[in-house]
Amino acid sequence: MAKANVLIVPGLGNSGPEHWQSWLQRRHPSFARVEQADWDAPALEDWVRSLEDAVAATGAPVVLIAHSLGCIAVAHWAVRRGSSVGKIAAALLVAPPDVESAERAPPEIHGFAPVPTDPLPFRTVVLASRNDPYATIARSCGFAVGWGADFIDGGDLEHINTAAGYGPWPDGERLVLDLLRAVERGD
C-alpha cells in the first residue's frame, strides 16, 4: 500500500499550540489539519462538510487522527458515507465526548447528538481515559463497540488535552506511527 496521508481532526476550540495534536503536527510536518470555519460554535453539518472537503483534497490512503468532538464529527461523516470515505484506511479516535450527556458535555456540542452507533467502514481505534470529565469509560467503550473499533483503556489521562498535560505525548505518537506502519503494510 502507498504511504498514508494523515489528517488531524481537532475538537471544540481547535487544538492550541501546546496540544498533543499540534505537537504531533510539528514533529511530522506532512500531517495536515482539518480546518473549521468556527471552532467555538460548532455546527455538525459544517464540520462534516469541512471533513469531506479535506479528505477529498488528500490522496489516498488517509489516516485520521481525531480528538474529542473531532471523533464525533468523523463518526457522523463516516456513517453518512461521504463521497470520500473510501479513501480512509484507518482512524485513531482519542477521547470522544458524550455529546448526549447534559451533565458531561458543554452545551455547544449537544448539536452533534445523537452519536452514530453504526460500524465505521474503516479500521478504527478508540482510546479513552477512565477519568475523562466528558465521557465515562463505559460510554467510550460503547462507542468503540458500536463503531466496530478496537478499544484502548488509557487509564487515568483525564481528557487527554493541554489542561491534562498533553502537550508532548510520546505514547500517542507511538500509536499513530504503529497505525501508519500497519496501513502501509496493508495489515
N, CA, C and O of each residue as an XYZ file, in Angstrom:
748
protein
N       0.850     -1.181      0.000
C       0.000      0.000      0.000
C       0.895      1.243      0.000
O       2.025      1.199      0.487
N       0.397      2.326     -0.535
C       1.142      3.585     -0.617
C       1.301      4.211      0.760
O       0.595      3.869      1.708
N       2.247      5.135      0.840
C       2.435      5.897      2.076
C       1.149      6.635      2.402
O       0.548      7.273      1.538
N       0.738      6.544      3.648
C      -0.528      7.141      4.064
C      -0.391      8.643      4.300
O       0.652      9.131      4.735
N      -1.460      9.351      4.005
C      -1.581     10.772      4.321
C      -2.337     10.885      5.635
O      -3.301     10.155      5.863
N      -1.910     11.786      6.489
C      -2.520     11.942      7.807
C      -3.269     13.255      7.870
O      -2.750     14.309      7.500
N      -4.512     13.170      8.350
C      -5.316     14.354      8.630
C      -5.617     14.396     10.124
O      -6.170     13.449     10.684
N      -5.249     15.495     10.756
C      -5.550     15.721     12.162
C      -6.910     16.404     12.241
O      -7.166     17.390     11.550
N      -7.774     15.868     13.090
C      -9.143     16.371     13.222
C      -9.344     16.834     14.673
O      -9.689     16.030     15.539
N      -9.127     18.131     14.935
C      -9.285     18.640     16.298
C     -10.740     18.703     16.735
O     -11.662     18.517     15.941
N     -10.917     18.970     18.025
C     -12.245     19.121     18.596
C     -12.595     20.573     18.848
O     -12.012     21.481     18.256
N     -13.549     20.778     19.730
C     -14.032     22.105     20.095
C     -12.860     23.029     20.425
O     -11.969     22.658     21.189
N     -12.864     24.219     19.854
C     -11.834     25.205     20.154
C     -10.539     25.017     19.391
O      -9.607     25.804     19.555
N     -10.461     23.970     18.544
C      -9.236     23.620     17.826
C      -8.216     23.122     18.841
O      -8.439     23.242     20.046
N      -7.146     22.589     18.395
C      -6.069     22.142     19.276
C      -5.020     23.240     19.284
O      -4.310     23.448     18.300
N      -4.932     23.936     20.402
C      -3.989     25.048     20.518
C      -2.547     24.623     20.338
O      -2.268     23.435     20.174
N      -1.623     25.574     20.365
C      -0.222     25.287     20.068
C       0.436     24.310     21.039
O       1.430     23.677     20.683
N      -0.091     24.172     22.252
C       0.503     23.261     23.235
C      -0.186     21.898     23.288
O       0.235     21.029     24.051
N      -1.214     21.700     22.507
C      -1.984     20.449     22.490
C      -1.174     19.349     21.810
O      -0.339     19.643     20.955
N      -1.405     18.088     22.173
C      -0.656     16.972     21.599
C      -0.837     16.874     20.087
O       0.087     16.458     19.388
N      -2.011     17.250     19.563
C      -2.185     17.192     18.109
C      -1.269     18.202     17.413
O      -0.696     17.900     16.366
N      -1.133     19.383     17.983
C      -0.241     20.401     17.404
C       1.213     19.978     17.547
O       2.011     20.172     16.631
N       1.559     19.402     18.689
C       2.908     18.865     18.911
C       3.214     17.791     17.863
O       4.295     17.775     17.274
N       2.262     16.909     17.645
C       2.436     15.837     16.659
C       2.617     16.417     15.255
O       3.451     15.939     14.487
N       1.853     17.425     14.930
C       1.947     18.049     13.606
C       3.299     18.747     13.425
O       3.857     18.724     12.328
N       3.826     19.359     14.472
C       5.157     19.975     14.374
C       6.224     18.905     14.171
O       7.184     19.121     13.432
N       6.064     17.763     14.816
C       7.039     16.679     14.682
C       6.947     15.987     13.314
O       7.921     15.400     12.842
N       5.779     16.063     12.693
C       5.530     15.408     11.405
C       4.882     16.435     10.473
O       3.662     16.433     10.312
N       5.677     17.307      9.862
C       5.123     18.412      9.066
C       4.256     17.976      7.885
O       3.507     18.791      7.348
N       4.340     16.724      7.475
C       3.477     16.276      6.377
C       2.036     16.041      6.839
O       1.134     15.926      6.010
N       1.817     15.970      8.147
C       0.461     15.788      8.655
C      -0.305     17.090      8.429
O       0.197     18.169      8.744
N      -1.501     16.996      7.891
C      -2.346     18.166      7.639
C      -3.458     18.231      8.682
O      -3.752     17.245      9.358
N      -4.060     19.391      8.799
C      -5.129     19.615      9.777
C      -6.423     19.965      9.052
O      -6.428     20.760      8.112
N      -7.512     19.362      9.501
C      -8.826     19.742      9.003
C      -9.187     21.066      9.687
O      -9.162     21.167     10.913
N      -9.515     22.057      8.894
C      -9.862     23.375      9.434
C     -11.381     23.544      9.449
O     -12.086     23.056      8.566
N     -11.859     24.235     10.457
C     -13.279     24.538     10.585
C     -13.474     26.048     10.543
O     -12.610     26.799     10.996
N     -14.594     26.492     10.009
C     -14.891     27.927      9.952
C     -15.109     28.490     11.350
O     -14.740     29.631     11.626
N     -15.709     27.693     12.233
C     -15.978     28.156     13.593
C     -15.648     27.037     14.574
O     -16.374     26.049     14.686
N     -14.545     27.214     15.273
C     -14.099     26.204     16.233
C     -14.857     26.281     17.553
O     -14.910     25.295     18.288
N     -15.441     27.427     17.865
C     -16.026     27.638     19.189
C     -17.546     27.508     19.236
O     -18.121     27.339     20.311
N     -18.188     27.583     18.096
C     -19.643     27.372     18.000
C     -19.859     26.341     16.894
O     -20.311     26.682     15.801
N     -19.535     25.079     17.183
C     -19.553     24.063     16.128
C     -20.953     23.743     15.629
O     -21.903     23.627     16.403
N     -21.051     23.604     14.322
C     -22.292     23.176     13.670
C     -21.993     21.863     12.950
O     -21.097     21.800     12.108
N     -22.728     20.843     13.276
C     -22.463     19.500     12.758
C     -22.321     19.483     11.245
O     -21.338     18.951     10.729
N     -23.274     20.049     10.524
C     -23.228     19.977      9.058
C     -21.981     20.670      8.507
O     -21.384     20.193      7.542
N     -21.589     21.778      9.104
C     -20.379     22.478      8.660
C     -19.134     21.646      8.924
O     -18.242     21.573      8.078
N     -19.069     21.019     10.090
C     -17.888     20.218     10.429
C     -17.792     18.985      9.527
O     -16.699     18.616      9.095
N     -18.926     18.351      9.244
C     -18.927     17.181      8.351
C     -18.487     17.598      6.946
O     -17.703     16.894      6.311
N     -18.981     18.727      6.462
C     -18.601     19.221      5.133
C     -17.108     19.566      5.076
O     -16.444     19.264      4.084
N     -16.582     20.190      6.119
C     -15.148     20.504      6.154
C     -14.295     19.246      6.141
O     -13.251     19.204      5.491
N     -14.739     18.227      6.854
C     -14.007     16.954      6.858
C     -14.059     16.325      5.469
O     -13.038     15.858      4.964
N     -15.224     16.308      4.853
C     -15.348     15.762      3.496
C     -14.427     16.500      2.529
O     -13.732     15.872      1.730
N     -14.419     17.824      2.599
C     -13.569     18.617      1.704
C     -12.089     18.312      1.922
O     -11.330     18.194      0.960
N     -11.678     18.183      3.182
C     -10.269     17.906      3.481
C      -9.856     16.522      2.982
O      -8.773     16.361      2.419
N     -10.714     15.527      3.187
C     -10.397     14.171      2.715
C     -10.376     14.149      1.190
O      -9.486     13.542      0.593
N     -11.335     14.796      0.561
C     -11.404     14.817     -0.905
C     -10.143     15.438     -1.513
O      -9.714     15.044     -2.597
N      -9.559     16.403     -0.816
C      -8.375     17.101     -1.324
C      -7.073     16.352     -1.043
O      -6.002     16.803     -1.448
N      -7.155     15.224     -0.362
C      -5.983     14.456      0.053
C      -5.914     13.157     -0.742
O      -6.936     12.519     -0.994
N      -4.715     12.775     -1.131
C      -4.550     11.499     -1.819
C      -4.757     10.325     -0.877
O      -4.480     10.424      0.318
N      -5.241      9.223     -1.410
C      -5.446      8.001     -0.622
C      -4.123      7.261     -0.493
O      -3.252      7.411     -1.350
N      -3.955      6.480      0.538
C      -4.830      6.256      1.672
C      -4.676      7.367      2.718
O      -3.643      8.031      2.800
N      -5.735      7.545      3.513
C      -5.760      8.583      4.538
C      -5.936      7.927      5.901
O      -6.703      6.978      6.060
N      -5.202      8.461      6.889
C      -5.380      8.078      8.284
C      -5.840      9.321      9.033
O      -5.208     10.374      8.950
N      -6.943      9.194      9.764
C      -7.488     10.294     10.544
C      -7.029     10.173     11.994
O      -7.065      9.089     12.577
N      -6.598     11.293     12.570
C      -6.195     11.350     13.973
C      -7.089     12.394     14.629
O      -6.813     13.591     14.548
N      -8.156     11.945     15.276
C      -9.163     12.854     15.815
C      -9.104     12.909     17.336
O      -8.730     11.947     18.007
N      -9.484     14.064     17.850
C      -9.595     14.248     19.300
C     -10.952     14.842     19.633
O     -11.448     15.726     18.933
N     -11.541     14.349     20.702
C     -12.739     14.909     21.304
C     -13.874     15.053     20.288
O     -14.261     14.068     19.658
N     -14.411     16.258     20.121
C     -15.541     16.444     19.207
C     -15.179     16.057     17.775
O     -16.060     15.696     16.994
N     -13.903     16.126     17.421
C     -13.469     15.662     16.104
C     -13.809     14.193     15.882
O     -14.102     13.787     14.758
N     -13.771     13.389     16.958
C     -14.134     11.969     16.850
C     -15.595     11.808     16.449
O     -15.932     10.975     15.607
N     -16.454     12.611     17.058
C     -17.878     12.509     16.776
C     -18.165     13.008     15.362
O     -19.027     12.464     14.671
N     -17.441     14.046     14.932
C     -17.585     14.520     13.547
C     -17.185     13.426     12.563
O     -17.860     13.223     11.554
N     -16.092     12.721     12.850
C     -15.649     11.611     11.989
C     -16.746     10.547     11.907
O     -17.059     10.061     10.820
N     -17.325     10.187     13.045
C     -18.368      9.147     13.046
C     -19.576      9.580     12.212
O     -20.095      8.794     11.419
N     -20.021     10.818     12.387
C     -21.161     11.305     11.593
C     -20.832     11.267     10.098
O     -21.636     10.795      9.295
N     -19.661     11.761      9.735
C     -19.264     11.791      8.326
C     -19.187     10.369      7.755
O     -19.667     10.116      6.650
N     -18.589      9.454      8.503
C     -18.384      8.092      8.008
C     -19.699      7.343      7.816
O     -19.873      6.648      6.815
N     -20.625      7.474      8.761
C     -21.864      6.716      8.623
C     -22.777      7.313      7.557
O     -23.677      6.638      7.058
N     -22.549      8.572      7.210
C     -23.303      9.173      6.093
C     -22.703      8.791      4.754
O     -23.245      9.118      3.698
N     -21.581      8.097      4.810
C     -20.883      7.638      3.608
C     -20.562      8.812      2.684
O     -20.943      8.839      1.514
N     -19.835      9.794      3.269
C     -19.343     10.891      2.450
C     -18.654     10.329      1.218
O     -18.120      9.221      1.264
N     -18.654     11.059      0.137
C     -18.140     10.518     -1.125
C     -16.672     10.129     -1.050
O     -16.211      9.341     -1.876
N     -15.927     10.652     -0.090
C     -14.500     10.339      0.020
C     -14.188      9.306      1.092
O     -13.016      9.038      1.357
N     -15.206      8.719      1.716
C     -14.980      7.813      2.839
C     -14.118      6.610      2.432
O     -13.398      6.062      3.266
N     -14.183      6.201      1.178
C     -13.390      5.059      0.715
C     -11.891      5.311      0.730
O     -11.108      4.368      0.617
N     -11.478      6.562      0.865
C     -10.054      6.889      0.925
C      -9.456      6.630      2.309
O      -8.234      6.612      2.462
N     -10.307      6.431      3.311
C      -9.822      6.281      4.681
C      -9.349      4.853      4.907
O     -10.098      3.896      4.711
N      -8.099      4.728      5.321
C      -7.537      3.420      5.645
C      -7.704      3.107      7.129
O      -7.862      1.945      7.504
N      -7.670      4.140      7.977
C      -7.755      3.920      9.421
C      -8.007      5.240     10.128
O      -7.809      6.320      9.571
N      -8.454      5.118     11.384
C      -8.662      6.301     12.218
C      -8.305      5.980     13.655
O      -8.606      4.900     14.162
N      -7.657      6.938     14.305
C      -7.424      6.896     15.743
C      -8.313      7.976     16.341
O      -8.146      9.160     16.047
N      -9.259      7.565     17.182
C     -10.219      8.484     17.791
C      -9.920      8.556     19.287
O     -10.116      7.585     20.018
N      -9.443      9.716     19.732
C      -8.965      9.887     21.097
C      -9.948     10.732     21.901
O     -10.272     11.856     21.517
N     -10.417     10.185     23.014
C     -11.270     10.881     23.983
C     -12.570     11.404     23.382
O     -12.849     12.599     23.480
N     -13.379     10.532     22.756
C     -14.665     11.007     22.237
C     -15.575     11.440     23.388
O     -15.728     10.706     24.364
N     -16.176     12.618     23.282
C     -17.053     13.088     24.364
C     -18.467     12.525     24.215
O     -18.893     12.148     23.123
N     -19.166     12.479     25.319
C     -20.560     12.032     25.304
C     -21.439     13.251     25.042
O     -21.933     13.878     25.978
N     -21.631     13.583     23.768
C     -22.391     14.781     23.390
C     -23.858     14.687     23.784
O     -24.572     15.689     23.753
N     -24.314     13.497     24.153
C     -25.703     13.310     24.557
C     -25.918     13.579     26.038
O     -27.062     13.629     26.489
N     -24.851     13.752     26.805
C     -24.949     13.921     28.254
C     -25.030     15.390     28.639
O     -24.097     16.156     28.400
N     -26.143     15.775     29.233
C     -26.294     17.161     29.696
C     -25.338     17.456     30.850
O     -24.931     18.603     31.038
N     -24.978     16.429     31.626
C     -24.084     16.622     32.769
C     -22.615     16.709     32.358
O     -21.838     17.422     32.992
N     -22.230     15.996     31.312
C     -20.817     15.899     30.945
C     -20.407     16.792     29.783
O     -19.272     17.268     29.748
N     -21.284     17.023     28.852
C     -20.914     17.743     27.625
C     -21.306     19.211     27.716
O     -22.396     19.539     28.184
N     -20.413     20.099     27.267
C     -20.800     21.510     27.222
C     -21.937     21.706     26.214
O     -22.014     20.978     25.224
N     -22.809     22.670     26.454
C     -23.989     22.838     25.596
C     -23.663     23.070     24.127
O     -24.446     22.683     23.259
N     -22.536     23.685     23.830
C     -22.219     23.982     22.428
C     -21.946     22.736     21.584
O     -21.867     22.836     20.360
N     -21.799     21.560     22.213
C     -21.581     20.349     21.408
C     -22.792     19.426     21.369
O     -22.739     18.368     20.742
N     -23.874     19.807     22.023
C     -25.077     18.960     22.026
C     -25.676     18.802     20.633
O     -26.403     17.839     20.388
N     -25.390     19.719     19.719
C     -25.891     19.616     18.352
C     -25.298     18.454     17.572
O     -25.742     18.170     16.460
N     -24.293     17.770     18.140
C     -23.696     16.606     17.495
C     -24.376     15.310     17.938
O     -23.986     14.224     17.508
N     -25.388     15.425     18.793
C     -26.165     14.266     19.227
C     -27.257     13.994     18.191
O     -27.718     14.912     17.512
N     -27.663     12.742     18.075
C     -27.148     11.568     18.760
C     -25.841     11.076     18.131
O     -25.566     11.318     16.956
N     -25.063     10.394     18.931
C     -23.816      9.815     18.437
C     -24.153      8.628     17.542
O     -24.904      7.742     17.951
N     -23.607      8.598     16.321
C     -23.850      7.430     15.458
C     -23.342      6.151     16.121
O     -22.309      6.146     16.790
N     -24.085      5.082     15.922
C     -23.684      3.800     16.510
C     -23.440      2.735     15.453
O     -23.247      1.566     15.788
N     -23.447      3.122     14.182
C     -23.176      2.166     13.108
C     -21.683      1.896     13.013
O     -20.874      2.763     13.342
N     -21.309      0.695     12.562
C     -19.887      0.413     12.361
C     -19.276      1.371     11.333
O     -19.890      1.676     10.311
N     -18.085      1.828     11.615
C     -17.373      2.690     10.678
C     -16.741      1.823      9.600
O     -16.279      0.720      9.892
N     -16.710      2.300      8.360
C     -16.265      1.459      7.243
C     -14.755      1.449      7.033
O     -14.289      1.289      5.905
N     -13.993      1.617      8.098
C     -12.537      1.572      8.031
C     -12.009      1.162      9.399
O     -12.705      1.274     10.408
N     -10.772      0.687      9.415
C     -10.153      0.283     10.679
C     -10.150      1.474     11.632
O      -9.741      2.575     11.263
N     -10.611      1.241     12.863
C     -10.720      2.318     13.842
C     -10.217      1.849     15.195
O     -10.469      0.720     15.617
N      -9.501      2.740     15.865
C      -9.039      2.522     17.229
C      -9.569      3.686     18.066
O      -9.380      4.851     17.715
N     -10.229      3.363     19.166
C     -10.700      4.368     20.115
C      -9.841      4.263     21.366
O      -9.691      3.184     21.937
N      -9.281      5.391     21.786
C      -8.515      5.453     23.031
C      -9.250      6.402     23.967
O      -9.557      7.536     23.600
N      -9.529      5.931     25.180
C     -10.275      6.744     26.138
C      -9.625      6.671     27.509
O      -8.807      5.795     27.791
N     -10.012      7.612     28.345
C      -9.487      7.745     29.695
C     -10.547      7.362     30.721
O     -11.738      7.601     30.518
N     -10.107      6.775     31.807
C     -11.033      6.383     32.876
C     -11.612      7.575     33.623
O     -12.699      7.481     34.193
N     -10.895      8.698     33.626
C     -11.375      9.855     34.390
C     -11.623     11.075     33.499
O     -11.435     12.217     33.918
N     -12.044     10.807     32.274
C     -12.384     11.891     31.343
C     -13.651     12.584     31.846
O     -14.668     11.923     32.056
N     -13.606     13.905     32.041
C     -14.812     14.576     32.521
C     -15.933     14.645     31.476
O     -17.067     14.979     31.818
N     -15.632     14.335     30.210
C     -16.621     14.479     29.139
C     -17.250     13.159     28.696
O     -18.162     13.161     27.870
N     -16.779     12.037     29.231
C     -17.376     10.734     28.913
C     -16.882      9.698     29.905
O     -15.704      9.680     30.263
N     -17.782      8.840     30.346
C     -17.347      7.729     31.194
C     -16.586      6.721     30.342
O     -16.750      6.690     29.123
N     -15.770      5.913     30.964
C     -15.034      4.884     30.224
C     -16.017      3.879     29.609
O     -15.781      3.373     28.512
N     -17.113      3.593     30.312
C     -18.116      2.666     29.775
C     -18.751      3.238     28.507
O     -18.974      2.512     27.538
N     -19.037      4.529     28.519
C     -19.642      5.161     27.342
C     -18.664      5.143     26.173
O     -19.049      4.854     25.040
N     -17.406      5.451     26.447
C     -16.380      5.434     25.390
C     -16.217      4.036     24.810
O     -16.086      3.870     23.597
N     -16.227      3.036     25.679
C     -16.139      1.650     25.207
C     -17.368      1.311     24.367
O     -17.261      0.598     23.369
N     -18.530      1.817     24.764
C     -19.749      1.606     23.978
C     -19.649      2.215     22.588
O     -20.116      1.626     21.613
N     -19.033      3.408     22.493
C     -18.803      3.998     21.172
C     -17.966      3.038     20.335
O     -18.297      2.751     19.185
N     -16.879      2.546     20.922
C     -15.972      1.654     20.189
C     -16.702      0.402     19.702
O     -16.510     -0.028     18.565
N     -17.528     -0.174     20.553
C     -18.279     -1.377     20.169
C     -19.200     -1.062     18.991
O     -19.213     -1.794     18.001
N     -19.963      0.016     19.091
C     -20.873      0.390     18.010
C     -20.138      0.666     16.709
O     -20.607      0.298     15.632
N     -18.988      1.312     16.810
C     -18.214      1.672     15.615
C     -17.380      0.514     15.070
O     -16.722      0.661     14.041
N     -17.401     -0.642     15.752
C     -16.593     -1.783     15.315
C     -15.108     -1.523     15.481
O     -14.295     -2.017     14.700
N     -14.754     -0.747     16.496
C     -13.375     -0.307     16.696
C     -12.659     -1.141     17.751
O     -13.286     -1.751     18.618
N     -11.347     -1.153     17.657
C     -10.526     -1.650     18.755
C     -10.590     -0.599     19.854
O     -10.696      0.595     19.574
N     -10.525     -1.045     21.108
C     -10.630     -0.116     22.229
C      -9.386     -0.186     23.096
O      -8.918     -1.269     23.447
N      -8.856      0.984     23.438
C      -7.723      1.070     24.358
C      -8.158      1.868     25.577
O      -8.544      3.033     25.468
N      -8.092      1.225     26.740
C      -8.327      1.893     28.019
C      -6.999      2.540     28.397
O      -6.053      1.851     28.778
N      -6.932      3.866     28.290
C      -5.687      4.582     28.540
C      -5.373      4.802     30.001
O      -4.321      5.358     30.318
N      -6.251      4.385     30.912
C      -6.031      4.658     32.329
C      -6.523      6.061     32.669
O      -7.450      6.570     32.039
N      -5.911      6.669     33.649
C      -6.327      7.988     34.126
C      -5.574      9.084     33.383
O      -4.516      9.533     33.825
N      -6.125      9.510     32.254
C      -5.487     10.525     31.403
C      -6.330     11.793     31.297
O      -6.010     12.688     30.515
N      -7.412     11.873     32.086
C      -8.371     12.970     32.000
C      -8.869     13.091     30.555
O      -9.218     12.073     29.957
N      -8.917     14.308     29.966
C      -9.459     14.444     28.602
C      -8.360     14.380     27.533
O      -8.620     14.641     26.359
N      -7.158     14.041     27.935
C      -6.026     13.885     27.005
C      -5.882     15.158     26.166
O      -5.816     15.113     24.938
N      -5.837     16.286     26.865
C      -5.705     17.583     26.213
C      -4.648     18.413     26.941
O      -3.981     17.914     27.847
N      -4.498     19.651     26.554
C      -3.487     20.514     27.158
C      -3.708     20.666     28.660
O      -2.755     20.600     29.435
N      -4.959     20.869     29.075
C      -5.254     21.038     30.502
C      -4.834     19.814     31.316
O      -4.513     19.936     32.498
N      -4.834     18.647     30.694
C      -4.435     17.411     31.370
C      -2.936     17.129     31.222
O      -2.443     16.119     31.723
N      -2.214     18.020     30.534
C      -0.767     17.861     30.400
C      -0.302     17.202     29.112
O       0.843     16.758     29.032
N      -1.150     17.129     28.114
C      -0.800     16.503     26.833
C      -0.863     17.550     25.734
O      -1.891     17.665     25.067
N       0.100     18.246     25.541
C       1.407     18.593     25.138
C       2.096     17.391     24.460
O       1.479     16.553     23.804
N       3.368     17.378     24.663
C       4.089     16.222     24.153
C       3.446     14.942     24.691
O       3.208     14.803     25.890
N       3.173     14.017     23.777
C       2.527     12.760     24.147
C       3.185     11.634     23.342
O       2.637     11.179     22.338
N       4.364     11.190     23.792
C       5.079     10.132     23.061
C       4.277      8.847     22.896
O       4.382      8.192     21.859
N       3.480      8.474     23.889
C       2.669      7.253     23.749
C       1.648      7.399     22.625
O       1.401      6.455     21.875
N       1.061      8.581     22.512
C       0.128      8.840     21.416
C       0.826      8.812     20.071
O       0.292      8.278     19.099
N       2.020      9.387     20.013
C       2.779      9.372     18.764
C       3.102      7.933     18.359
O       3.036      7.593     17.177
N       3.450      7.086     19.334
C       3.724      5.674     19.023
C       2.489      4.998     18.436
O       2.597      4.231     17.480
N       1.320      5.278     19.002
C       0.076      4.702     18.466
C      -0.148      5.132     17.022
O      -0.503      4.319     16.169
N       0.061      6.413     16.760
C      -0.117      6.938     15.402
C       0.860      6.263     14.451
O       0.464      5.803     13.380
N       2.132      6.198     14.833
C       3.141      5.608     13.947
C       2.908      4.120     13.744
O       3.123      3.611     12.644
N       2.472      3.411     14.783
C       2.136      1.989     14.626
C       0.969      1.815     13.665
O       0.977      0.904     12.837
N      -0.032      2.679     13.767
C      -1.181      2.606     12.868
C      -0.755      2.894     11.430
O      -1.204      2.224     10.500
N       0.104      3.881     11.252
C       0.602      4.212      9.908
C       1.381      3.036      9.324
O       1.194      2.683      8.159
N       2.242      2.437     10.117
C       3.012      1.281      9.617
C       2.087      0.134      9.213
O       2.299     -0.502      8.181
N       1.064     -0.131     10.024
C       0.104     -1.203      9.708
C      -0.627     -0.902      8.405
O      -0.827     -1.796      7.583
N      -1.029      0.361      8.215
C      -1.710      0.745      6.977
C      -0.772      0.575      5.792
O      -1.167      0.031      4.761
N       0.452      1.031      5.930
C       1.391      0.967      4.825
C       1.796     -0.479      4.481
O       2.163     -0.768      3.342
N       1.729     -1.374      5.462
C       1.987     -2.803      5.199
C       0.765     -3.500      4.625
O       0.860     -4.599      4.078
N      -0.386     -2.846      4.755
C      -1.630     -3.461      4.286
C      -2.267     -4.377      5.307
O      -3.099     -5.214      4.956
N      -1.885     -4.230      6.587
C      -2.469     -5.044      7.669
C      -3.903     -4.668      7.935
O      -4.542     -5.252      8.810
